[in-house]
Amino acid sequence: MKRKAIVTGGAGFIGSHLTDVLLDREWDVLVVDDLTSGRMDHLAGARRRGAAVHVTDIRAAELSDLFAKFGPELVFHLAAQSKVRPSMDDPIHDAEVNVVGTLNVLAAAHRARARKVCFASSGGAVYGDGARLPVKETAAKRPASPYGISKKIVEDYFRWYHEVHGLEYSLLALANVYGPRQDASLEGGVVAIFAQAMLGGRRPVIFGDGTQTRDFVYVGDVCDAFVRAADAGDGLMMNIGTGTEVSIGALYDTMAELIGYITRADHAAAKPGDVHRSVVDASRAKKELGWSPWTTLREGLAKTIEWYREGTRS
């Protein structure tokens, strides 16, 4: 009997890759996405392989009936308002989607008798600046943006649903995920931004002096962590990253070398709400999930650049 999963945000960057991986493992998959940032063309192959797609907002009243009709064992909850700067401009909208929307997903999962919800948290925004690096899950959380605050707030709702209703959960605090299909406009999309600009012959802009750092983890490795979390890591937050701190300047140089781009970047003022340094300790995920990243930054960047290069040719 096939395992069944719902992927919210499944037409997005990470969600569409996760949908593909689940199909590779012969799961039945229902994608729920309002297409605010997701794209149906990301799911072209998945739909040919039998994935169902329902276009709706995670805040919609119909979500409960939709989940109950499908009857998932697992819900992978990746749908979100995922941009730091818009969250600062409109924190109410951010909370409506990321807090109220998540509550609606939890209620729907409970009604549908799902066993577990695996949630995409943020390994950068939820901790904020000031934590000892590489940051552990036990670090105090002082998010610098409403986006990070919303990711922090819902942790207690997951705990409450488990304690009151027995709904299992795992929270995966993702570092900066990159790879094919990433939208340059979304949070953490610096690899996509640089790739599109360099391949298009435009000069990329680095916000700040380039010394700010991130932990870049390849999307395929992240999807492996989600699949492992289906059967392990219950009741835990687990960082998903490489543990390697890479400056934006060094990222730029590596990508320029791979592409053959020789122009230096422009610089602009750092953007409010962005943490200066971010790198996570993923030792808990290794212990609980048996997970470790295997794609080196250079390998992952080469795959990503080739995908964008193909897009410029089509």
C-alpha positions, 0 to 999 in steps of 0.5 A, a space after each residue: 500500500 502506497 504511503 500518502 503525503 500532502 505537500 503544502 507549497 509543493 509548486 515552489 522551489 523546495 516543495 516541487 523538488 520534495 514532490 519529485 523525491 516522494 514520487 521517486 519513492 512511490 508515494 501518493 502525493 497531493 500538492 496544495 499551493 496558491 501559486 503566489 510564488 509557486 509555478 505549475 511548470 515546476 510540477 510538469 513532470 510530477 503531474 505526468 507521474 500522478 501527483 495531484 494538485 489543488 490550487 488554494 490558500 492554506 488559510 482557506 476554509 476548504 483546507 480541512 475537507 481537502 485534507 480529510 478527503 485525501 487522507 494523508 499519513 504525512 503533511 510536509 508543510 512548506 507553504 509560507 510568506 517567505 520574504 524578510 523585507 516584505 514581512 517588515 513592511 507588512 507584518 500582519 500579512 506575514 502573520 496571517 499566512 505563516 501563523 494563522 495559515 499554519 494553524 489551519 494546516 495543523 487543524 486540517 491535518 488533525 481532522 484528516 488523522 494524519 500521523 505527522 507534520 514536517 515543517 520548514 522553519 528557518 535556520 537563519 531568520 529564527 535565531 537572529 544575530 548574536 547566537 554562538 556560531 555554528 548555532 545549535 537548536 538550544 540557542 536563544 531565539 531572537 529573530 530580527 524580522 516578523 518572518 523569523 518571529 512567525 517561524 518561532 511562534 508556531 513552534 508552540 502550536 506544534 507542541 500543543 497539537 502534539 500534547 492535546 491531539 497526539 499529532 507528531 511533528 518535526 521542525 526542520 530549520 533550514 539554512 540557505 537552500 539553493 538549487 535549480 528552480 529557485 526564484 531570485 525574488 524569494 528569501 535566501 535567493 542570492 545564488 539565483 540572483 547572481 546566476 541570472 545576472 551573470 548569465 544575462 550579462 548584468 552586474 550583480 549587486 551585493 547588499 553590504 560589504 560582502 563579508 556577511 555569511 550564510 550556510 548554503 545547503 543544496 536542495 536535494 540534500 534538504 529533500 532527503 532530510 524531509 523524507 527521513 523526518 517522516 519516520 524519525 526526529 519526532 517532537 524535535 527542531 533540527 537544523 539542516 545545513 552544512 555547518 560551513 560559513 561562506 561569505 557572500 563575497 566568496 560565493 560571488 567569486 566562486 560563481 563568477 569563476 564557474 560562469 566565466 564572469 569577470 566583472 566585479 559586483 556593485 555594492 549597496 547598503 545592507 538591507 534591514 532585517 538581514 542577519 550578518 552571520 548565519 551558520 547552523 550546527 546540524 549534528 542533531 539531524 545527523 544523530 536523529 535522522 542519520 542525515 548529513 549533506 553530501 553535495 559540496 558547494 562547488 558541485 551544487 553551484 555547478 548544477 544550479 548554474 547549468 539549470 539557469 544556463 539551460 533556461 537562458 537558451 530556451 
